[in-house]
Every structure is written in C-alpha cells, then in structure tokens.
Amino acid sequence: MQPIKWEKGRLLLIDQTRLPHREEWIACTSYREVAAAIKAMQVRGAPAIGLAAAFGLVLGAREYVH
C-alpha cells in the first residue's frame, strides 16, 4: 500500500485514523492542510510524516512563487 501520492499538483495522504476498516484519502493543496493532517495524526510514523512535511514545503514554495 502506498500511503502518499502526488497527483495533478496535489498531495494525497491516506487517512491512517480510518485504517484498517476503511481506505480514505485526504487531498492537500496547501502546506496548511498538510500540517493539519499531521497534527490530527492522520499521518503517522516518522517516514510518512517526513515525506508529508517535505511535500508540504513544496506546496508552500508553490504558493510563494505564484
């Protein structure tokens, strides 16, 4: 299972609070949404949090450039 995906300029995170009963995805288009998902523990585990945070930086940089 792939817990993090980058599609069409947005970050998709599997909502780990819903596992193992349901597979739901959170679509993040800003660093604020990524931070909220991390704080809500929808993303768990050091590797997944690190990747999500790195993609959050990408989303934040894209906001700054535009």
N, C-alpha and C positions, 0 to 999 in steps of 0.2 A: 504494500500500500504506500502510495506517495502522499505524504501529509501536507506538502506545499507545492503549489503550481503557480507559474507565471503565464498568464494568458491575456492577450489583447491589452497589454498595458496595465493590468491589474493583478494583484496578488490574491490567490485563493488559498485559504487555510482550512484544514479540516477542523471542525469544532470538536475538540477532544473531550468536552464535557458531555457530549452526546454518545460517545462510544461506550460499549460495543453494540448498543441496541440500534442506533441509527447512524447513518453517514450523512452529515450535513456540512456544507461548505460556507465559509464566510468570505465574501468578496470585499477586499480592501483597495481603495483607490487613493488613500492618503496615509501619511505616516501616523496621523492621529488615530485612524481606525486600527492600524497595526498595534499601536501602543495600547489601545483599549482592549484588544483581543488578548494581548499578553497579560495585562493587568487582571483581566477576568478569568485567567487561567484556561482560556480556550485553546491556547498553545502551551504545551508542556514539554519539559525535557530540555536540557541545555543545548543540544544541537538544533532542535527545532526553534527554540527561542532565538538563538544566534542567527539562524538563517532568516527568520521573520524580521528581526531587527535590522539586518543588512538590507533586506528588500525595503523595509520602512525608510531607510536612508535614501535609497534610490527614489522612492516616491516623493520624499521630501525635497530632494535635489531637483526633481522634475517640476515641482511646484515653484521652486525658487527661480528656475530658468525661464518658466513661462511667465 
